[in-house]
Amino acid sequence: MSQLPEEPSRRSFLKQGAAATAGILIVPRFVLGGKGYTAPSDQLIIAGVGVGGKGESDIAMFAKTGKARIAYLCDVDDRRAANSRKAFPQAKYVKDWRQLFDKEHKHFDAVSVSTPDHNHAVTTLAAMQLGKHVYVQKPLTHDIYEARSLTEAARRYPKVVTQMGNQGASNDGVRQLMEWYDAGVIGDVHTIYCWTDRPVWPQGIAWPTTKASVPPELDWDLWLGTAPQRDYVDKLVPFNWRGWWDYGTGALGDMGCHLLEAPFRVLDLQYANTVQASVGSVYVDEFKRGYFPDSCPPSSHVTLTFPKTAKTKGDITVHWMDGGIQPERPDELGPNELFGDGGNGTLFIGTKGKMMASTYGADPRLLPLSRNQEVKVPQTLARVPGQANGHYGQWVEACLAGAGKMKVSSPFELAGPLTEALLMANLAIRGYDLQKPRASGQGFDYPGRGRKLLWDNQQMRITNLDEVNQFVKRTYRPGFKLA
């Protein structure tokens, strides 16, 4: 797909026009159009790719700003697209995003991507190559190579405004945590715990053996996209794909960007250098452990080590726990006081104290809770207005203003390394269960178990267990490429 020359923004065009007609009375458009009128020239024209489920709510939030118009809807499943088509009857409906981009690219400014994880990167990069602003649901990508590619693409296309859909990045909570830490309230953080009650979909199971008929409303080939060819099975679409490695990224992909975002922002974390995992077992009967390499495990505990940053005095250890596993409750937390939000949370352990938050960095608290009344730290960081719609509205405003004029909370420069961290954790999870036949032919060895994996960030590879490097970069089906 060829890259089109960048067009001047609508606002810059209007400014140029005003300068060229100096001396002529300019009447504001809101006067001409009446109170509450938004001129077409001040609207962001959006194409939604994946407009059911989360995609449905995404485009609704953009439209709610009053400064965006949903002009195109793209989805492989007519059932999932039905609500959005009803909500935006004037929008043109297309099934294949490649046809949308090829034929209609001159008629929209930005793209919202809310497909399953395995199709995020190819759609997003193609939009960026066309000079389109992009909003992409979390996780940014399915594998590490893709995340690094989009991070680098953000540098190559500086006029494209990017945002990942981890909306907590625009909430007040993470900014409060940053202010406490920067003021030295909890000292130097050395250990962080993040935990979630996900998955709430099936994991640790065998791929179904019973074939099913493809629903007539679903284009199964387009849904597969970059993934290997497989027969359609029941109950994979629209939600349970998250538990299968070909399409999803498990509990880490679903919740990692919401829970790890605050540590990344507070401590300026970038790329981890070691990772190790332990994984919950599934038994097919009383004595035999199941081996299901296609499926994410039912639970895991992953430990990542990040090198020292300008905001820490040494390396930082980050623990990730899912499947209902939680860290030990802090001594400073009363027996009846909520740990995180009950099922999810983030805990920072510093040399002078502790602080925690719920999902999205919400409800930040110092421990013990009595400290929240005692500690007074001035607000030093600007808040994003409109908490409920702030993350969406911020991106729309930044797109209209033009790249570089306004900061967003989760640009790819930040979202890329954050996504890589959770995908590195998945490398260790997948490595834990790798089987290797013994030379004797009797049984299997598991070379990834009990091993700390060493990461070469420049080469994007694990240096001491080559078998897991196959998961750093996938091979796409013909018809899809990341270039």
VOPAGU-2260 file (C-alpha; in pm, 1 decimal, decimal comma):
REM VOPAGU-2260
SITE   aa  ch    i         X         Y         Z
SITE  MET   A    0       0,0       0,0       0,0
SITE  SER   A    1     163,8     322,3    -108,2
SITE  GLN   A    2     201,7     611,2     129,2
SITE  LEU   A    3      10,4     922,1      35,2
SITE  PRO   A    4     158,5    1269,9      70,8
SITE  GLU   A    5      52,8    1436,1     395,4
SITE  GLU   A    6    -230,5    1683,4     357,2
SITE  PRO   A    7    -242,9    2007,2     557,2
SITE  SER   A    8    -472,7    1989,6     858,9
SITE  ARG   A    9    -812,5    2150,3     827,8
SITE  ARG   A   10    -726,4    2405,1    1092,6
SITE  SER   A   11    -401,3    2506,2     924,8
SITE  PHE   A   12    -590,9    2539,0     596,9
SITE  LEU   A   13    -841,1    2771,9     760,7
SITE  LYS   A   14    -561,4    2979,6     911,9
SITE  GLN   A   15    -390,9    3009,1     573,7
SITE  GLY   A   16    -719,7    3110,2     415,6
SITE  ALA   A   17    -777,0    3374,9     680,0
SITE  ALA   A   18    -433,2    3522,6     620,7
SITE  ALA   A   19    -488,7    3531,5     246,1
SITE  THR   A   20    -811,3    3725,5     285,7
SITE  ALA   A   21    -695,6    3978,8     541,9
SITE  GLY   A   22    -936,3    4267,2     573,7
SITE  ILE   A   23   -1244,4    4058,7     500,3
SITE  LEU   A   24   -1484,1    4017,9     791,5
SITE  ILE   A   25   -1467,1    3661,2     922,8
SITE  VAL   A   26   -1786,8    3538,8    1088,1
SITE  PRO   A   27   -1734,2    3244,4    1326,9
SITE  ARG   A   28   -1893,5    2922,4    1201,7
SITE  PHE   A   29   -2078,3    2864,5    1527,6
SITE  VAL   A   30   -2259,9    3193,4    1460,3
SITE  LEU   A   31   -2354,8    3083,7    1110,5
SITE  GLY   A   32   -2461,6    2740,9    1224,2
SITE  GLY   A   33   -2630,3    2834,7    1549,6
SITE  LYS   A   34   -2550,3    2754,2    1910,2
SITE  GLY   A   35   -2385,0    2415,9    1956,2
SITE  TYR   A   36   -2300,4    2385,3    1586,5
SITE  THR   A   37   -1970,8    2220,0    1501,2
SITE  ALA   A   38   -1842,8    2303,9    1156,6
SITE  PRO   A   39   -1748,4    2006,8     935,8
SITE  SER   A   40   -1400,7    2157,6     911,4
SITE  ASP   A   41   -1364,3    2121,9    1289,3
SITE  GLN   A   42   -1472,3    1757,7    1299,4
SITE  LEU   A   43   -1248,0    1452,2    1301,0
SITE  ILE   A   44   -1372,2    1204,8    1039,2
SITE  ILE   A   45   -1326,9     853,0    1177,9
SITE  ALA   A   46   -1335,1     503,7    1026,4
SITE  GLY   A   47   -1401,5     229,9    1279,7
SITE  VAL   A   48   -1241,5    -111,1    1219,5
SITE  GLY   A   49   -1407,6    -360,6    1450,0
SITE  VAL   A   50   -1730,7    -192,7    1560,7
SITE  GLY   A   51   -1894,1    -451,2    1786,1
SITE  GLY   A   52   -1837,7    -496,5    2158,3
SITE  LYS   A   53   -1557,6    -266,4    2272,1
SITE  GLY   A   54   -1537,5    -117,9    1924,2
SITE  GLU   A   55   -1901,6     -21,7    1951,2
SITE  SER   A   56   -1843,8     168,6    2274,2
SITE  ASP   A   57   -1523,3     324,7    2139,5
SITE  ILE   A   58   -1682,3     490,6    1839,8
SITE  ALA   A   59   -1980,3     596,3    2051,7
SITE  MET   A   60   -1741,0     774,1    2288,0
SITE  PHE   A   61   -1569,4     951,9    1999,4
SITE  ALA   A   62   -1904,3    1068,0    1866,9
SITE  LYS   A   63   -2006,1    1180,7    2215,8
SITE  THR   A   64   -1730,7    1444,3    2211,2
SITE  GLY   A   65   -1930,3    1636,5    1949,4
SITE  LYS   A   66   -1609,4    1687,6    1754,2
SITE  ALA   A   67   -1594,2    1357,5    1566,5
SITE  ARG   A   68   -1804,2    1207,6    1290,5
SITE  ILE   A   69   -1818,0     831,4    1237,6
SITE  ALA   A   70   -1809,4     805,8     858,8
SITE  TYR   A   71   -1713,0     440,7     801,4
SITE  LEU   A   72   -1789,1     116,5     982,6
SITE  CYS   A   73   -1587,0    -197,2     913,0
SITE  ASP   A   74   -1653,6    -538,9    1066,7
SITE  VAL   A   75   -1629,8    -901,5     957,5
SITE  ASP   A   76   -1944,2    -995,7    1151,8
SITE  ASP   A   77   -2278,9    -838,9    1059,3
SITE  ARG   A   78   -2424,0    -946,6    1394,6
SITE  ARG   A   79   -2160,0    -757,6    1592,3
SITE  ALA   A   80   -2186,5    -453,5    1369,3
SITE  ALA   A   81   -2565,6    -425,3    1392,4
SITE  ASN   A   82   -2582,0    -181,9    1685,6
SITE  SER   A   83   -2321,0      51,7    1539,8
SITE  ARG   A   84   -2491,0      50,1    1199,7
SITE  LYS   A   85   -2814,2     147,3    1370,5
SITE  ALA   A   86   -2642,8     419,2    1575,1
SITE  PHE   A   87   -2462,8     565,7    1270,5
SITE  PRO   A   88   -2695,1     504,0     974,3
SITE  GLN   A   89   -2511,7     755,1     753,1
SITE  ALA   A   90   -2181,1     569,4     788,8
SITE  LYS   A   91   -2073,0     347,8     500,9
SITE  TYR   A   92   -2036,6     -19,6     597,5
SITE  VAL   A   93   -1745,7    -232,8     469,2
SITE  LYS   A   94   -1632,2    -581,6     571,1
SITE  ASP   A   95   -1264,9    -581,1     466,2
SITE  TRP   A   96   -1050,1    -302,4     611,3
SITE  ARG   A   97    -804,2    -339,4     322,4
SITE  GLN   A   98   -1076,1    -243,1      73,4
SITE  LEU   A   99   -1181,5      41,6     300,8
SITE  PHE   A  100    -829,7     181,2     310,7
SITE  ASP   A  101    -769,8     133,2     -62,6
SITE  LYS   A  102   -1092,1     290,1    -183,9
SITE  GLU   A  103   -1192,4     542,7      81,5
SITE  HIS   A  104    -868,5     670,8     236,1
SITE  LYS   A  105    -916,7    1022,9     100,4
SITE  HIS   A  106   -1240,9    1061,0     291,6
SITE  PHE   A  107   -1141,3    1003,1     654,8
SITE  ASP   A  108    -879,8    1143,0     892,7
SITE  ALA   A  109    -843,6     876,2    1158,6
SITE  VAL   A  110    -896,7     508,5    1234,5
SITE  SER   A  111   -1021,2     333,7    1547,6
SITE  VAL   A  112    -898,4     -27,0    1565,8
SITE  SER   A  113   -1084,9    -268,3    1794,6
SITE  THR   A  114   -1034,8    -609,0    1636,2
SITE  PRO   A  115    -907,1    -919,6    1816,8
SITE  ASP   A  116    -541,6    -883,1    1917,7
SITE  HIS   A  117    -392,6   -1077,5    1626,0
SITE  ASN   A  118    -511,2    -819,7    1370,8
SITE  HIS   A  119    -421,6    -499,7    1555,9
SITE  ALA   A  120     -75,9    -439,0    1413,3
SITE  VAL   A  121    -136,0    -489,6    1040,5
SITE  THR   A  122    -443,8    -266,9    1042,5
SITE  THR   A  123    -277,4       2,3    1249,2
SITE  LEU   A  124      44,7      24,2    1050,5
SITE  ALA   A  125    -146,4      38,5     721,6
SITE  ALA   A  126    -347,0     333,0     858,2
SITE  MET   A  127     -31,5     511,8     974,2
SITE  GLN   A  128     126,2     464,7     631,7
SITE  LEU   A  129    -172,4     650,4     489,5
SITE  GLY   A  130    -110,3     935,6     730,5
SITE  LYS   A  131    -417,6     853,2     942,2
SITE  HIS   A  132    -432,8     915,1    1315,8
SITE  VAL   A  133    -493,5     590,3    1507,5
SITE  TYR   A  134    -663,5     483,2    1828,1
SITE  VAL   A  135    -596,4     115,3    1902,0
SITE  GLN   A  136    -749,3     -98,9    2171,4
SITE  LYS   A  137    -520,7    -266,4    2421,6
SITE  PRO   A  138    -300,7    -457,3    2401,6
SITE  LEU   A  139    -136,7    -259,7    2125,0
SITE  THR   A  140     -21,7    -577,2    1948,0
SITE  HIS   A  141     -20,1    -955,3    1967,3
SITE  ASP   A  142     357,0   -1010,3    1968,4
SITE  ILE   A  143     676,6    -825,7    2058,2
SITE  TYR   A  144     799,2    -766,3    1703,9
SITE  GLU   A  145     472,3    -595,0    1619,1
SITE  ALA   A  146     491,1    -373,7    1928,3
SITE  ARG   A  147     844,1    -263,5    1841,8
SITE  SER   A  148     735,3    -200,4    1481,4
SITE  LEU   A  149     451,8      31,3    1586,8
SITE  THR   A  150     677,2     213,9    1833,9
SITE  GLU   A  151     923,5     280,3    1552,2
SITE  ALA   A  152     640,7     372,2    1313,3
SITE  ALA   A  153     530,2     644,4    1555,3
SITE  ARG   A  154     874,5     801,0    1508,1
SITE  ARG   A  155     862,7     761,4    1129,0
SITE  TYR   A  156     520,4     923,8    1103,4
SITE  PRO   A  157     542,9    1215,4    1347,5
SITE  LYS   A  158     231,0    1381,6    1206,3
SITE  VAL   A  159      15,6    1085,6    1309,0
SITE  VAL   A  160    -144,7    1113,5    1654,4
SITE  THR   A  161    -147,9     773,9    1827,6
SITE  GLN   A  162    -329,3     649,1    2136,6
SITE  MET   A  163    -374,9     304,3    2290,0
SITE  GLY   A  164    -709,3     229,8    2453,2
SITE  ASN   A  165    -592,5     185,7    2811,8
SITE  GLN   A  166    -822,0     460,9    2936,7
SITE  GLY   A  167    -679,9     461,5    3288,9
SITE  ALA   A  168    -377,2     643,1    3147,0
SITE  SER   A  169    -592,7     956,7    3135,5
SITE  ASN   A  170    -742,2     917,2    3483,1
SITE  ASP   A  171    -652,1    1124,5    3788,1
SITE  GLY   A  172    -537,0     819,3    3983,6
SITE  VAL   A  173    -208,2     758,9    3804,8
SITE  ARG   A  174    -123,7    1129,4    3834,3
SITE  GLN   A  175    -185,7    1118,6    4208,1
SITE  LEU   A  176      45,9     817,1    4236,6
SITE  MET   A  177     312,6    1005,9    4041,0
SITE  GLU   A  178     283,0    1311,0    4266,4
SITE  TRP   A  179     317,0    1102,6    4581,9
SITE  TYR   A  180     619,2     921,1    4446,3
SITE  ASP   A  181     790,2    1229,7    4308,0
SITE  ALA   A  182     743,1    1397,8    4648,3
SITE  GLY   A  183     923,1    1107,8    4816,6
SITE  VAL   A  184     621,6     997,3    5020,9
SITE  ILE   A  185     701,2     623,7    4993,8
SITE  GLY   A  186    1074,4     651,3    4927,8
SITE  ASP   A  187    1243,0     450,4    4653,2
SITE  VAL   A  188    1022,7     181,1    4495,7
SITE  HIS   A  189    1195,5    -151,8    4438,8
SITE  THR   A  190     906,8    -401,4    4411,9
SITE  ILE   A  191     563,9    -387,5    4246,8
SITE  TYR   A  192     277,8    -637,4    4241,1
SITE  CYS   A  193      -0,3    -639,6    3980,0
SITE  TRP   A  194    -280,4    -893,6    3996,2
SITE  THR   A  195    -608,5    -978,9    3825,8
SITE  ASP   A  196    -897,7   -1221,7    3860,8
SITE  ARG   A  197    -893,4   -1280,3    3483,5
SITE  PRO   A  198    -936,3   -1497,8    3285,7
SITE  VAL   A  199   -1314,4   -1499,2    3284,2
SITE  TRP   A  200   -1312,2   -1703,1    2961,3
SITE  PRO   A  201   -1191,4   -2064,7    2908,6
SITE  GLN   A  202    -814,8   -2126,2    2926,4
SITE  GLY   A  203    -602,0   -2434,6    2973,8
SITE  ILE   A  204    -818,9   -2646,7    2744,4
SITE  ALA   A  205    -775,5   -2848,5    2425,7
SITE  TRP   A  206    -876,4   -2706,6    2087,9
SITE  PRO   A  207   -1228,0   -2832,9    2004,7
SITE  THR   A  208   -1237,4   -3129,6    1772,7
SITE  THR   A  209   -1598,8   -3086,9    1661,7
SITE  LYS   A  210   -1642,2   -2878,2    1350,2
SITE  ALA   A  211   -1922,5   -2625,5    1329,2
SITE  SER   A  212   -2092,2   -2433,8    1053,0
SITE  VAL   A  213   -1979,5   -2075,9    1000,1
SITE  PRO   A  214   -2265,4   -1832,9    1074,4
SITE  PRO   A  215   -2378,7   -1669,3     749,5
SITE  GLU   A  216   -2323,4   -1320,6     895,5
SITE  LEU   A  217   -1954,8   -1391,9     971,2
SITE  ASP   A  218   -1669,8   -1379,6     719,6
SITE  TRP   A  219   -1450,9   -1638,9     891,0
SITE  ASP   A  220   -1155,6   -1595,4     655,6
SITE  LEU   A  221   -1141,6   -1221,5     726,4
SITE  TRP   A  222   -1181,2   -1283,4    1099,0
SITE  LEU   A  223    -878,2   -1514,8    1090,3
SITE  GLY   A  224    -679,2   -1241,7     918,2
SITE  THR   A  225    -311,5   -1290,7    1003,5
SITE  ALA   A  226    -370,5   -1614,7    1198,1
SITE  PRO   A  227    -318,1   -1967,4    1061,8
SITE  GLN   A  228    -601,6   -2130,1     870,0
SITE  ARG   A  229    -834,3   -2331,7    1093,1
SITE  ASP   A  230   -1187,9   -2461,8    1074,8
SITE  TYR   A  231   -1449,1   -2256,2    1253,0
SITE  VAL   A  232   -1548,1   -2376,1    1602,0
SITE  ASP   A  233   -1836,7   -2273,1    1822,9
SITE  LYS   A  234   -1794,6   -2021,7    2106,3
SITE  LEU   A  235   -1465,2   -1876,1    1983,0
SITE  VAL   A  236   -1629,8   -1560,5    1845,2
SITE  PRO   A  237   -1695,8   -1301,0    1976,3
SITE  PHE   A  238   -1514,2   -1328,0    2311,2
SITE  ASN   A  239   -1341,1   -1656,7    2394,5
SITE  TRP   A  240   -1065,2   -1602,1    2137,1
SITE  ARG   A  241    -874,4   -1426,4    2418,2
SITE  GLY   A  242    -767,6   -1760,4    2562,4
SITE  TRP   A  243    -605,7   -1895,3    2243,8
SITE  TRP   A  244    -249,6   -1800,1    2150,9
SITE  ASP   A  245    -322,9   -1769,1    1778,0
SITE  TYR   A  246    -561,9   -1479,8    1842,7
SITE  GLY   A  247    -536,7   -1350,7    2198,3
SITE  THR   A  248    -280,6   -1277,4    2465,3
SITE  GLY   A  249    -459,3   -1415,1    2768,8
SITE  ALA   A  250    -514,1   -1236,2    3097,2
SITE  LEU   A  251    -199,0   -1029,3    3043,0
SITE  GLY   A  252    -331,0    -893,0    2715,8
SITE  ASP   A  253    -669,9    -815,4    2861,9
SITE  MET   A  254    -563,6    -651,3    3189,4
SITE  GLY   A  255    -188,1    -594,4    3172,4
SITE  CYS   A  256    -209,4    -253,9    3006,2
SITE  HIS   A  257    -460,4    -139,9    3270,5
SITE  LEU   A  258    -254,2    -258,1    3568,5
SITE  LEU   A  259     105,4    -211,1    3451,7
SITE  GLU   A  260      44,5     136,9    3311,2
SITE  ALA   A  261      74,4     307,1    3650,9
SITE  PRO   A  262     413,7     147,4    3735,1
SITE  PHE   A  263     544,1     241,6    3391,4
SITE  ARG   A  264     433,2     601,8    3433,8
SITE  VAL   A  265     536,7     642,1    3798,9
SITE  LEU   A  266     886,2     494,7    3754,2
SITE  ASP   A  267     954,8     566,6    3385,2
SITE  LEU   A  268    1001,6     195,8    3310,9
SITE  GLN   A  269    1101,1      95,8    2959,7
SITE  TYR   A  270    1218,1    -254,0    2866,3
SITE  ALA   A  271    1262,9    -552,3    3100,0
SITE  ASN   A  272    1587,1    -750,9    3090,6
SITE  THR   A  273    1485,6   -1075,9    3265,0
SITE  VAL   A  274    1162,3   -1269,4    3305,1
SITE  GLN   A  275    1057,0   -1594,9    3468,8
SITE  ALA   A  276     722,2   -1766,9    3514,0
SITE  SER   A  277     532,6   -2036,2    3695,9
SITE  VAL   A  278     206,1   -2160,7    3551,2
SITE  GLY   A  279    -105,0   -2325,6    3694,1
SITE  SER   A  280    -161,9   -2686,4    3590,8
SITE  VAL   A  281    -463,6   -2848,4    3429,8
SITE  TYR   A  282    -520,9   -3218,7    3484,0
SITE  VAL   A  283    -710,6   -3436,2    3238,3
SITE  ASP   A  284    -757,0   -3698,0    3507,8
SITE  GLU   A  285    -638,2   -3761,7    3861,3
SITE  PHE   A  286    -283,2   -3853,0    3760,2
SITE  LYS   A  287    -206,4   -3700,5    3420,7
SITE  ARG   A  288    -132,4   -3335,4    3360,4
SITE  GLY   A  289    -288,0   -3194,9    3043,5
SITE  TYR   A  290     -72,1   -3039,5    2771,5
SITE  PHE   A  291    -259,9   -2776,0    2574,2
SITE  PRO   A  292      -7,3   -2560,1    2383,0
SITE  ASP   A  293    -276,9   -2379,2    2182,9
SITE  SER   A  294    -436,6   -2233,5    2493,3
SITE  CYS   A  295    -320,7   -1983,7    2754,6
SITE  PRO   A  296    -292,2   -2136,6    3105,0
SITE  PRO   A  297    -558,9   -2096,0    3374,3
SITE  SER   A  298    -325,6   -1899,7    3601,8
SITE  SER   A  299      29,4   -1769,8    3615,1
SITE  HIS   A  300     283,7   -1579,3    3823,2
SITE  VAL   A  301     547,0   -1391,2    3624,4
SITE  THR   A  302     842,8   -1193,5    3759,7
SITE  LEU   A  303    1000,2    -922,7    3542,5
SITE  THR   A  304    1314,9    -728,7    3623,2
SITE  PHE   A  305    1356,3    -375,1    3488,1
SITE  PRO   A  306    1686,0    -187,0    3494,1
SITE  LYS   A  307    1733,7     122,2    3707,1
SITE  THR   A  308    1572,5     442,0    3578,7
SITE  ALA   A  309    1628,3     808,2    3660,8
SITE  LYS   A  310    1350,7     772,6    3919,9
SITE  THR   A  311    1485,8     465,8    4103,2
SITE  LYS   A  312    1804,9     374,2    4287,3
SITE  GLY   A  313    1828,8      23,0    4153,9
SITE  ASP   A  314    1658,2    -247,6    3951,1
SITE  ILE   A  315    1280,9    -285,0    3987,0
SITE  THR   A  316    1107,8    -620,2    4031,3
SITE  VAL   A  317     753,2    -643,4    3894,9
SITE  HIS   A  318     531,9    -939,2    3983,4
SITE  TRP   A  319     232,2   -1024,2    3765,1
SITE  MET   A  320     -33,6   -1263,2    3896,8
SITE  ASP   A  321    -351,1   -1381,0    3723,4
SITE  GLY   A  322    -616,7   -1647,8    3754,7
SITE  GLY   A  323    -710,2   -1531,5    4103,8
SITE  ILE   A  324    -358,3   -1549,1    4248,5
SITE  GLN   A  325    -286,0   -1249,8    4472,6
SITE  PRO   A  326      19,1   -1127,9    4664,1
SITE  GLU   A  327      31,5   -1147,7    5040,5
SITE  ARG   A  328    -175,5    -871,5    5197,9
SITE  PRO   A  329      39,5    -586,8    5330,2
SITE  ASP   A  330      68,2    -569,1    5709,7
SITE  GLU   A  331     -41,1    -205,9    5688,1
SITE  LEU   A  332    -380,4    -305,5    5543,8
SITE  GLY   A  333    -653,1    -387,4    5793,7
SITE  PRO   A  334    -820,2    -731,4    5774,3
SITE  ASN   A  335   -1147,1    -584,2    5646,3
SITE  GLU   A  336    -994,8    -321,5    5416,6
SITE  LEU   A  337   -1015,1    -387,6    5043,5
SITE  PHE   A  338    -693,8    -499,3    4872,7
SITE  GLY   A  339    -690,3    -323,4    4534,9
SITE  ASP   A  340   -1049,0    -353,2    4415,7
SITE  GLY   A  341   -1084,3    -708,4    4544,2
SITE  GLY   A  342   -1006,7    -893,4    4222,2
SITE  ASN   A  343    -748,0    -659,3    4065,6
SITE  GLY   A  344    -489,7    -413,8    4185,9
SITE  THR   A  345    -138,8    -267,9    4187,8
SITE  LEU   A  346      86,9    -241,1    4494,3
SITE  PHE   A  347     402,5     -27,8    4510,7
SITE  ILE   A  348     656,3    -113,0    4782,3
SITE  GLY   A  349     904,7     161,3    4864,3
SITE  THR   A  350    1177,1     215,3    5121,1
SITE  LYS   A  351     953,8     449,8    5325,0
SITE  GLY   A  352     607,8     311,5    5265,3
SITE  LYS   A  353     356,2     157,7    5029,1
SITE  MET   A  354      79,6     273,7    4797,9
SITE  MET   A  355    -179,6      85,5    4597,0
SITE  ALA   A  356    -449,5     138,5    4337,2
SITE  SER   A  357    -738,9     -45,4    4174,7
SITE  THR   A  358    -785,8    -123,7    3805,3
SITE  TYR   A  359    -697,4     166,0    3570,9
SITE  GLY   A  360    -488,5     321,7    3850,3
SITE  ALA   A  361    -816,5     427,4    4010,1
SITE  ASP   A  362    -870,0     496,5    4380,9
SITE  PRO   A  363    -502,4     549,7    4473,4
SITE  ARG   A  364    -429,8     496,3    4843,7
SITE  LEU   A  365    -133,5     524,9    5074,8
SITE  LEU   A  366     -85,7     250,8    5333,9
SITE  PRO   A  367    -186,6     244,5    5608,1
SITE  LEU   A  368    -505,5     418,3    5494,1
SITE  SER   A  369    -472,4     672,6    5775,9
SITE  ARG   A  370    -181,4     828,1    5583,4
SITE  ASN   A  371    -423,6     956,1    5321,2
SITE  GLN   A  372    -556,3    1210,3    5570,3
SITE  GLU   A  373    -212,8    1298,0    5705,1
SITE  VAL   A  374      -9,7    1341,8    5383,5
SITE  LYS   A  375     -66,8    1657,8    5182,2
SITE  VAL   A  376     118,7    1686,3    4852,6
SITE  PRO   A  377      54,4    1975,6    4612,5
SITE  GLN   A  378     -89,8    1897,4    4270,6
SITE  THR   A  379     188,7    1936,7    4014,8
SITE  LEU   A  380      46,6    1747,2    3716,7
SITE  ALA   A  381    -238,1    1867,4    3497,7
SITE  ARG   A  382    -546,4    1644,6    3490,6
SITE  VAL   A  383    -722,1    1530,7    3176,1
SITE  PRO   A  384   -1066,5    1694,8    3169,4
SITE  GLY   A  385   -1378,8    1481,8    3143,0
SITE  GLN   A  386   -1282,5    1166,2    3331,6
SITE  ALA   A  387   -1550,1     944,1    3176,6
SITE  ASN   A  388   -1467,7    1050,6    2822,4
SITE  GLY   A  389   -1126,9    1206,3    2876,3
SITE  HIS   A  390    -908,9     948,1    2703,2
SITE  TYR   A  391   -1125,2     956,0    2390,4
SITE  GLY   A  392   -1179,7    1329,9    2388,6
SITE  GLN   A  393    -809,7    1392,7    2442,8
SITE  TRP   A  394    -720,4    1195,2    2130,1
SITE  VAL   A  395    -988,7    1367,9    1920,8
SITE  GLU   A  396    -868,3    1711,5    2033,5
SITE  ALA   A  397    -505,3    1620,2    1965,5
SITE  CYS   A  398    -589,9    1499,2    1615,6
SITE  LEU   A  399    -776,2    1821,1    1536,3
SITE  ALA   A  400    -497,5    2034,7    1679,7
SITE  GLY   A  401    -232,7    1853,2    1477,2
SITE  ALA   A  402      50,8    1628,8    1592,5
SITE  GLY   A  403     290,5    1790,0    1836,6
SITE  LYS   A  404      43,3    2056,4    1948,2
SITE  MET   A  405    -112,2    1857,4    2233,3
SITE  LYS   A  406       4,4    1557,0    2435,5
SITE  VAL   A  407    -197,4    1238,9    2472,0
SITE  SER   A  408    -175,5     998,1    2763,8
SITE  SER   A  409     -83,5     673,5    2586,1
SITE  PRO   A  410      99,2     745,1    2259,3
SITE  PHE   A  411     276,9     454,2    2097,8
SITE  GLU   A  412     609,6     581,2    2232,6
SITE  LEU   A  413     476,2     483,7    2577,3
SITE  ALA   A  414     223,3     216,4    2481,0
SITE  GLY   A  415     477,0      17,1    2275,7
SITE  PRO   A  416     724,2     -54,8    2558,8
SITE  LEU   A  417     434,9    -116,5    2799,3
SITE  THR   A  418     286,5    -372,6    2561,2
SITE  GLU   A  419     626,3    -535,1    2512,4
SITE  ALA   A  420     654,1    -591,4    2887,6
SITE  LEU   A  421     333,5    -791,9    2909,4
SITE  LEU   A  422     421,4    -980,9    2590,8
SITE  MET   A  423     761,6   -1064,8    2741,8
SITE  ALA   A  424     574,0   -1208,4    3037,2
SITE  ASN   A  425     379,1   -1420,4    2788,6
SITE  LEU   A  426     708,4   -1541,4    2640,2
SITE  ALA   A  427     799,5   -1685,7    2978,7
SITE  ILE   A  428     451,9   -1837,3    3019,0
SITE  ARG   A  429     473,8   -2007,9    2680,4
SITE  GLY   A  430     831,5   -2116,4    2748,6
SITE  TYR   A  431     725,8   -2277,3    3075,4
SITE  ASP   A  432     506,4   -2528,6    2894,0
SITE  LEU   A  433     731,7   -2606,1    2596,7
SITE  GLN   A  434     778,1   -2981,0    2557,1
SITE  LYS   A  435    1099,8   -3133,0    2423,1
SITE  PRO   A  436    1110,6   -3510,6    2355,0
SITE  ARG   A  437    1384,7   -3690,4    2544,9
SITE  ALA   A  438    1659,4   -3857,0    2345,3
SITE  SER   A  439    1559,5   -4189,4    2497,2
SITE  GLY   A  440    1213,5   -4151,5    2348,1
SITE  GLN   A  441    1064,5   -4190,6    2693,0
SITE  GLY   A  442     866,0   -3884,7    2794,9
SITE  PHE   A  443     937,9   -3513,6    2763,9
SITE  ASP   A  444    1156,4   -3246,5    2915,2
SITE  TYR   A  445    1038,9   -2889,5    2979,7
SITE  PRO   A  446    1344,0   -2669,7    2913,6
SITE  GLY   A  447    1173,0   -2343,8    3013,3
SITE  ARG   A  448    1068,7   -2443,2    3362,8
SITE  GLY   A  449    1261,5   -2301,9    3653,5
SITE  ARG   A  450    1470,8   -2083,9    3424,0
SITE  LYS   A  451    1518,4   -1708,7    3429,8
SITE  LEU   A  452    1502,8   -1590,6    3068,8
SITE  LEU   A  453    1756,3   -1327,1    2962,4
SITE  TRP   A  454    1637,9   -1068,3    2710,5
SITE  ASP   A  455    1856,0    -895,2    2449,4
SITE  ASN   A  456    1655,3    -581,0    2385,4
SITE  GLN   A  457    1847,8    -471,3    2077,2
SITE  GLN   A  458    1817,7    -806,2    1901,7
SITE  MET   A  459    1469,9    -874,1    2043,4
SITE  ARG   A  460    1550,4   -1228,9    2149,1
SITE  ILE   A  461    1591,6   -1450,9    2452,9
SITE  THR   A  462    1958,3   -1546,5    2472,7
SITE  ASN   A  463    1937,8   -1858,0    2692,3
SITE  LEU   A  464    1630,5   -2044,1    2560,4
SITE  ASP   A  465    1613,4   -2016,9    2184,3
SITE  GLU   A  466    1295,5   -2224,7    2161,5
SITE  VAL   A  467    1080,1   -1934,0    2284,8
SITE  ASN   A  468    1206,6   -1689,8    2022,1
SITE  GLN   A  469     959,3   -1841,6    1776,3
SITE  PHE   A  470     692,5   -1643,9    1966,1
SITE  VAL   A  471     863,9   -1304,0    1931,7
SITE  LYS   A  472     747,3   -1270,1    1571,6
SITE  ARG   A  473     466,2   -1459,4    1401,9
SITE  THR   A  474     442,3   -1568,8    1040,6
SITE  TYR   A  475     129,2   -1422,3     882,3
SITE  ARG   A  476    -100,7   -1593,5     638,6
SITE  PRO   A  477     -66,6   -1485,3     273,4
SITE  GLY   A  478    -247,1   -1159,4     206,5
SITE  PHE   A  479    -128,4    -989,6     526,3
SITE  LYS   A  480     203,9    -825,9     600,6
SITE  LEU   A  481     364,1    -579,3     836,6
SITE  ALA   A  482     583,2    -355,8     623,4
